[in-house]
Amino acid sequence: RVEVLGILPLDNTYTDPKLKDSFFLNSLFASSAVRPCIANGTASYIPTLLSEMPRLFDENILPLDAALIQVSPPDKHGYCSLGVSLEVTRSAVRNAKKIIAQINRHMPRTHGDTFVHMNDIDAYVEHDEPLIEVDYSQEITEVAKIIG
């Protein structure tokens, strides 16, 4: 079974009950997509602060065999951008044994320490799709109002 470390899972890609014998999700955030799986034991939650997440990889507290990343298409020099996924992804890229990328034209090119050269990517697929977004359209429950 493959253990997947997810930063903020927003869908059931790895928590689909049909895949429970193939994948186990360790999530660094207990998103609404993951909370039911944590409750029934098909996923776990590693409580940590967003600012501490890079240290988990940099100090090999959570070793990474592979980082699955999404990047913008490469520029003429072969550099792709991590786009909106800079929070922890830079550290994952630095520390993973293998880098597997989805090159997605919907990923914006951002500036700063966001670039990954194609030579550093071990495998990639070109597939364009809209970026996953947090759905804020759900009605806020009374419990959420009390917590928030």
DRENPA-3360 file (N, C-alpha, C; in nm, 2 decimals, always signed):
BEGIN
1 = RVEVLGIL = +0.08/-0.12/+0.00/+0.00/+0.00/+0.00/+0.09/+0.12/+0.00 ~ +0.05/+0.22/-0.08/+0.13/+0.35/-0.09/+0.08/+0.44/+0.01 ~ +0.18/+0.50/+0.09/+0.14/+0.60/+0.19/+0.16/+0.74/+0.12 ~ +0.05/+0.82/+0.12/+0.05/+0.95/+0.05/+0.05/+1.05/+0.16 ~ +0.14/+1.15/+0.15/+0.14/+1.26/+0.24/+0.08/+1.38/+0.17 ~ -0.03/+1.42/+0.22/-0.10/+1.53/+0.15/-0.10/+1.66/+0.24 ~ -0.08/+1.77/+0.17/-0.08/+1.90/+0.25/-0.22/+1.95/+0.27 ~ -0.30/+1.96/+0.17/-0.44/+2.00/+0.19/-0.53/+1.93/+0.09;
9 = PLDNTYTD = -0.56/+1.81/+0.11/-0.64/+1.74/+0.02/-0.78/+1.80/+0.01 ~ -0.82/+1.83/-0.11/-0.96/+1.90/-0.13/-1.05/+1.81/-0.20 ~ -1.01/+1.69/-0.24/-1.10/+1.59/-0.30/-1.07/+1.45/-0.25 ~ -1.14/+1.35/-0.30/-1.12/+1.22/-0.25/-1.03/+1.13/-0.34 ~ -0.93/+1.19/-0.40/-0.84/+1.12/-0.49/-0.78/+1.00/-0.42 ~ -0.73/+1.02/-0.30/-0.67/+0.91/-0.22/-0.75/+0.85/-0.11 ~ -0.87/+0.90/-0.09/-0.95/+0.85/+0.02/-1.08/+0.78/-0.03 ~ -1.09/+0.76/-0.16/-1.20/+0.68/-0.21/-1.20/+0.54/-0.15;
17 = PKLKDSFF = -1.31/+0.50/-0.09/-1.31/+0.37/-0.02/-1.27/+0.25/-0.11 ~ -1.29/+0.26/-0.24/-1.25/+0.16/-0.33/-1.10/+0.14/-0.34 ~ -1.03/+0.25/-0.29/-0.88/+0.25/-0.30/-0.81/+0.23/-0.17 ~ -0.89/+0.19/-0.06/-0.83/+0.18/+0.07/-0.72/+0.08/+0.08 ~ -0.72/-0.03/+0.00/-0.61/-0.12/+0.00/-0.49/-0.08/-0.08 ~ -0.50/+0.03/-0.16/-0.39/+0.08/-0.24/-0.33/+0.20/-0.18 ~ -0.40/+0.29/-0.12/-0.35/+0.41/-0.07/-0.39/+0.44/+0.08 ~ -0.30/+0.50/+0.15/-0.33/+0.55/+0.29/-0.28/+0.69/+0.29;
25 = LNSLFASS = -0.37/+0.78/+0.33/-0.34/+0.92/+0.33/-0.30/+0.97/+0.47 ~ -0.18/+1.04/+0.48/-0.15/+1.11/+0.60/-0.16/+1.26/+0.56 ~ -0.25/+1.33/+0.62/-0.28/+1.47/+0.58/-0.22/+1.56/+0.69 ~ -0.16/+1.67/+0.64/-0.11/+1.78/+0.72/-0.21/+1.88/+0.76 ~ -0.33/+1.87/+0.70/-0.45/+1.95/+0.73/-0.57/+1.86/+0.74 ~ -0.65/+1.88/+0.83/-0.78/+1.80/+0.84/-0.89/+1.87/+0.76 ~ -0.88/+1.86/+0.63/-0.98/+1.93/+0.54/-1.11/+1.85/+0.55 ~ -1.21/+1.92/+0.50/-1.35/+1.85/+0.50/-1.35/+1.72/+0.42;
33 = AVRPCIAN = -1.26/+1.71/+0.32/-1.26/+1.59/+0.24/-1.19/+1.48/+0.32 ~ -1.11/+1.51/+0.42/-1.03/+1.41/+0.49/-1.09/+1.37/+0.62 ~ -1.16/+1.47/+0.69/-1.21/+1.44/+0.82/-1.29/+1.31/+0.84 ~ -1.38/+1.28/+0.75/-1.45/+1.15/+0.76/-1.36/+1.03/+0.75 ~ -1.25/+1.04/+0.67/-1.16/+0.93/+0.66/-1.07/+0.91/+0.79 ~ -1.04/+1.03/+0.85/-0.96/+1.02/+0.97/-1.05/+0.95/+1.08 ~ -1.18/+0.99/+1.08/-1.27/+0.93/+1.18/-1.29/+0.78/+1.16 ~ -1.29/+0.73/+1.04/-1.31/+0.59/+1.02/-1.18/+0.51/+1.00;
41 = GTASYIPT = -1.06/+0.58/+1.02/-0.93/+0.51/+1.02/-0.87/+0.49/+0.89 ~ -0.92/+0.54/+0.78/-0.86/+0.52/+0.65/-0.77/+0.63/+0.61 ~ -0.75/+0.73/+0.70/-0.65/+0.83/+0.68/-0.61/+0.88/+0.82 ~ -0.49/+0.95/+0.82/-0.45/+1.01/+0.95/-0.42/+1.15/+0.93 ~ -0.40/+1.22/+1.04/-0.38/+1.37/+1.05/-0.25/+1.39/+1.13 ~ -0.16/+1.46/+1.07/-0.04/+1.50/+1.14/-0.05/+1.65/+1.18 ~ -0.08/+1.68/+1.30/-0.10/+1.82/+1.34/+0.04/+1.90/+1.33 ~ +0.04/+2.01/+1.26/+0.16/+2.09/+1.25/+0.12/+2.23/+1.19;
49 = LLSEMPRL = +0.20/+2.32/+1.22/+0.18/+2.46/+1.16/+0.23/+2.46/+1.02 ~ +0.16/+2.54/+0.94/+0.21/+2.56/+0.80/+0.35/+2.61/+0.79 ~ +0.39/+2.69/+0.88/+0.53/+2.75/+0.88/+0.63/+2.64/+0.92 ~ +0.59/+2.53/+0.99/+0.68/+2.42/+1.03/+0.69/+2.31/+0.92 ~ +0.60/+2.31/+0.83/+0.60/+2.20/+0.73/+0.73/+2.18/+0.65 ~ +0.79/+2.29/+0.60/+0.91/+2.27/+0.53/+1.02/+2.20/+0.61 ~ +1.02/+2.23/+0.74/+1.12/+2.17/+0.83/+1.10/+2.01/+0.84 ~ +0.98/+1.97/+0.83/+0.95/+1.82/+0.83/+1.03/+1.75/+0.72;
57 = FDENILPL = +1.04/+1.82/+0.61/+1.11/+1.76/+0.49/+1.26/+1.79/+0.50 ~ +1.29/+1.91/+0.53/+1.43/+1.95/+0.53/+1.51/+1.87/+0.64 ~ +1.45/+1.84/+0.75/+1.52/+1.76/+0.85/+1.49/+1.61/+0.85 ~ +1.43/+1.57/+0.74/+1.40/+1.43/+0.71/+1.31/+1.37/+0.82 ~ +1.23/+1.45/+0.89/+1.13/+1.40/+0.99/+1.03/+1.32/+0.91 ~ +0.99/+1.37/+0.80/+0.90/+1.30/+0.71/+0.97/+1.28/+0.58 ~ +1.04/+1.17/+0.56/+1.12/+1.15/+0.44/+1.02/+1.13/+0.32 ~ +1.06/+1.18/+0.20/+0.98/+1.17/+0.08/+1.05/+1.08/-0.02;
65 = DAALIQVS = +0.99/+0.98/-0.07/+1.04/+0.90/-0.18/+1.02/+0.98/-0.31 ~ +0.90/+1.03/-0.32/+0.86/+1.11/-0.44/+0.78/+1.23/-0.41 ~ +0.79/+1.33/-0.48/+0.70/+1.45/-0.47/+0.62/+1.46/-0.60 ~ +0.49/+1.46/-0.59/+0.40/+1.48/-0.70/+0.37/+1.63/-0.70 ~ +0.41/+1.70/-0.80/+0.39/+1.84/-0.80/+0.32/+1.88/-0.93 ~ +0.27/+2.00/-0.93/+0.21/+2.06/-1.05/+0.28/+2.19/-1.08 ~ +0.32/+2.21/-1.21/+0.40/+2.32/-1.24/+0.34/+2.39/-1.37 ~ +0.39/+2.51/-1.39/+0.36/+2.58/-1.52/+0.44/+2.52/-1.63;
73 = PPDKHGYC = +0.41/+2.54/-1.76/+0.49/+2.50/-1.86/+0.63/+2.56/-1.85 ~ +0.73/+2.49/-1.90/+0.87/+2.55/-1.89/+0.88/+2.67/-1.99 ~ +0.97/+2.76/-1.94/+1.01/+2.88/-2.03/+1.11/+2.83/-2.13 ~ +1.16/+2.92/-2.21/+1.26/+2.89/-2.31/+1.39/+2.83/-2.26 ~ +1.42/+2.86/-2.12/+1.54/+2.81/-2.06/+1.51/+2.67/-1.98 ~ +1.39/+2.62/-1.99/+1.36/+2.50/-1.92/+1.31/+2.51/-1.78 ~ +1.28/+2.63/-1.73/+1.23/+2.65/-1.60/+1.08/+2.65/-1.59 ~ +1.02/+2.57/-1.50/+0.88/+2.57/-1.47/+0.86/+2.64/-1.34;
81 = SLGVSLEV = +0.74/+2.69/-1.32/+0.71/+2.76/-1.19/+0.62/+2.67/-1.11 ~ +0.64/+2.68/-0.98/+0.55/+2.61/-0.88/+0.42/+2.68/-0.87 ~ +0.41/+2.80/-0.92/+0.29/+2.88/-0.92/+0.23/+2.90/-0.79 ~ +0.11/+2.86/-0.76/+0.04/+2.88/-0.64/+0.08/+2.78/-0.53 ~ +0.16/+2.69/-0.56/+0.20/+2.58/-0.47/+0.33/+2.60/-0.41 ~ +0.36/+2.71/-0.36/+0.50/+2.74/-0.30/+0.51/+2.71/-0.16 ~ +0.40/+2.70/-0.08/+0.40/+2.70/+0.06/+0.50/+2.59/+0.12 ~ +0.49/+2.47/+0.07/+0.57/+2.36/+0.12/+0.64/+2.28/+0.00;
89 = TRSAVRNA = +0.59/+2.31/-0.12/+0.63/+2.23/-0.23/+0.78/+2.25/-0.26 ~ +0.83/+2.37/-0.24/+0.98/+2.40/-0.26/+1.06/+2.30/-0.18 ~ +1.02/+2.29/-0.05/+1.10/+2.20/+0.04/+1.08/+2.05/-0.01 ~ +0.96/+2.01/-0.05/+0.94/+1.88/-0.10/+1.03/+1.85/-0.22 ~ +1.04/+1.95/-0.31/+1.12/+1.93/-0.43/+1.27/+1.92/-0.39 ~ +1.31/+2.00/-0.29/+1.45/+1.99/-0.25/+1.49/+1.85/-0.19 ~ +1.39/+1.79/-0.12/+1.42/+1.67/-0.04/+1.37/+1.54/-0.10 ~ +1.28/+1.53/-0.19/+1.23/+1.41/-0.24/+1.34/+1.34/-0.33;
97 = KKIIAQIN = +1.33/+1.21/-0.33/+1.43/+1.13/-0.41/+1.39/+1.14/-0.56 ~ +1.26/+1.15/-0.59/+1.21/+1.16/-0.73/+1.11/+1.27/-0.73 ~ +1.11/+1.35/-0.84/+1.01/+1.45/-0.87/+0.93/+1.41/-0.99 ~ +0.80/+1.41/-0.97/+0.71/+1.37/-1.07/+0.61/+1.49/-1.09 ~ +0.61/+1.55/-1.21/+0.53/+1.67/-1.23/+0.42/+1.66/-1.33 ~ +0.32/+1.73/-1.30/+0.21/+1.76/-1.40/+0.23/+1.90/-1.45 ~ +0.26/+1.91/-1.58/+0.28/+2.04/-1.64/+0.14/+2.08/-1.69 ~ +0.09/+2.19/-1.63/-0.05/+2.24/-1.65/-0.05/+2.39/-1.69;
105 = RHMPRTHG = -0.10/+2.41/-1.81/-0.11/+2.55/-1.85/-0.19/+2.64/-1.76 ~ -0.27/+2.59/-1.68/-0.36/+2.67/-1.59/-0.28/+2.71/-1.46 ~ -0.16/+2.65/-1.44/-0.08/+2.69/-1.33/-0.01/+2.82/-1.36 ~ -0.03/+2.93/-1.29/+0.03/+3.05/-1.32/+0.18/+3.05/-1.30 ~ +0.25/+3.13/-1.37/+0.40/+3.15/-1.35/+0.41/+3.26/-1.25 ~ +0.48/+3.22/-1.14/+0.50/+3.32/-1.03/+0.65/+3.34/-1.02 ~ +0.68/+3.45/-0.95/+0.83/+3.49/-0.94/+0.88/+3.46/-0.80 ~ +1.00/+3.47/-0.78/+1.07/+3.44/-0.65/+1.13/+3.30/-0.66;
113 = DTFVHMND = +1.14/+3.24/-0.55/+1.20/+3.10/-0.54/+1.10/+3.00/-0.57 ~ +1.05/+3.01/-0.70/+0.94/+2.92/-0.74/+0.98/+2.83/-0.86 ~ +1.10/+2.83/-0.90/+1.13/+2.76/-1.02/+1.20/+2.63/-1.00 ~ +1.16/+2.54/-1.09/+1.22/+2.40/-1.10/+1.26/+2.38/-1.24 ~ +1.38/+2.34/-1.27/+1.43/+2.31/-1.40/+1.38/+2.17/-1.45 ~ +1.35/+2.16/-1.58/+1.31/+2.03/-1.63/+1.41/+1.92/-1.61 ~ +1.54/+1.96/-1.60/+1.64/+1.86/-1.57/+1.63/+1.80/-1.43 ~ +1.56/+1.87/-1.34/+1.54/+1.82/-1.20/+1.41/+1.74/-1.19;
121 = IDAYVEHD = +1.33/+1.73/-1.29/+1.21/+1.65/-1.29/+1.24/+1.52/-1.35 ~ +1.21/+1.41/-1.27/+1.24/+1.28/-1.31/+1.14/+1.22/-1.41 ~ +1.01/+1.26/-1.40/+0.91/+1.22/-1.49/+0.80/+1.33/-1.49 ~ +0.73/+1.34/-1.60/+0.62/+1.44/-1.61/+0.52/+1.40/-1.71 ~ +0.40/+1.46/-1.69/+0.29/+1.44/-1.79/+0.24/+1.58/-1.81 ~ +0.21/+1.61/-1.94/+0.14/+1.74/-1.97/-0.01/+1.71/-1.97 ~ -0.07/+1.78/-1.88/-0.22/+1.77/-1.87/-0.28/+1.90/-1.82 ~ -0.36/+1.96/-1.90/-0.42/+2.09/-1.86/-0.55/+2.06/-1.79;
129 = EPLIEVDY = -0.57/+2.12/-1.68/-0.70/+2.12/-1.60/-0.71/+2.23/-1.51 ~ -0.83/+2.28/-1.48/-0.84/+2.39/-1.38/-0.78/+2.35/-1.25 ~ -0.72/+2.45/-1.18/-0.66/+2.42/-1.04/-0.78/+2.39/-0.95 ~ -0.75/+2.30/-0.85/-0.85/+2.27/-0.75/-0.86/+2.39/-0.66 ~ -0.98/+2.42/-0.62/-1.01/+2.54/-0.54/-1.09/+2.50/-0.41 ~ -1.07/+2.57/-0.31/-1.15/+2.56/-0.19/-1.29/+2.60/-0.22 ~ -1.39/+2.52/-0.19/-1.53/+2.56/-0.21/-1.59/+2.64/-0.09 ~ -1.60/+2.76/-0.11/-1.66/+2.85/+0.00/-1.81/+2.87/-0.01;
137 = SQEITEVA = -1.87/+2.80/-0.11/-2.01/+2.82/-0.13/-2.10/+2.74/-0.03 ~ -2.05/+2.65/+0.05/-2.13/+2.58/+0.14/-2.18/+2.67/+0.25 ~ -2.30/+2.64/+0.30/-2.35/+2.72/+0.41/-2.27/+2.70/+0.54 ~ -2.24/+2.80/+0.61/-2.17/+2.79/+0.74/-2.26/+2.74/+0.84 ~ -2.22/+2.63/+0.90/-2.30/+2.56/+1.01/-2.29/+2.64/+1.14 ~ -2.37/+2.61/+1.23/-2.37/+2.68/+1.36/-2.24/+2.64/+1.44 ~ -2.20/+2.51/+1.42/-2.07/+2.46/+1.49/-1.96/+2.54/+1.43 ~ -1.95/+2.56/+1.30/-1.84/+2.63/+1.23/-1.84/+2.78/+1.28;
145 = KIIG = -1.96/+2.84/+1.30/-1.96/+2.97/+1.35/-1.90/+2.98/+1.49 ~ -1.93/+2.89/+1.57/-1.88/+2.89/+1.71/-1.73/+2.87/+1.71 ~ -1.68/+2.78/+1.62/-1.54/+2.75/+1.62/-1.46/+2.87/+1.56 ~ -1.52/+2.93/+1.45/-1.45/+3.03/+1.37/-1.48/+3.17/+1.43;
% end
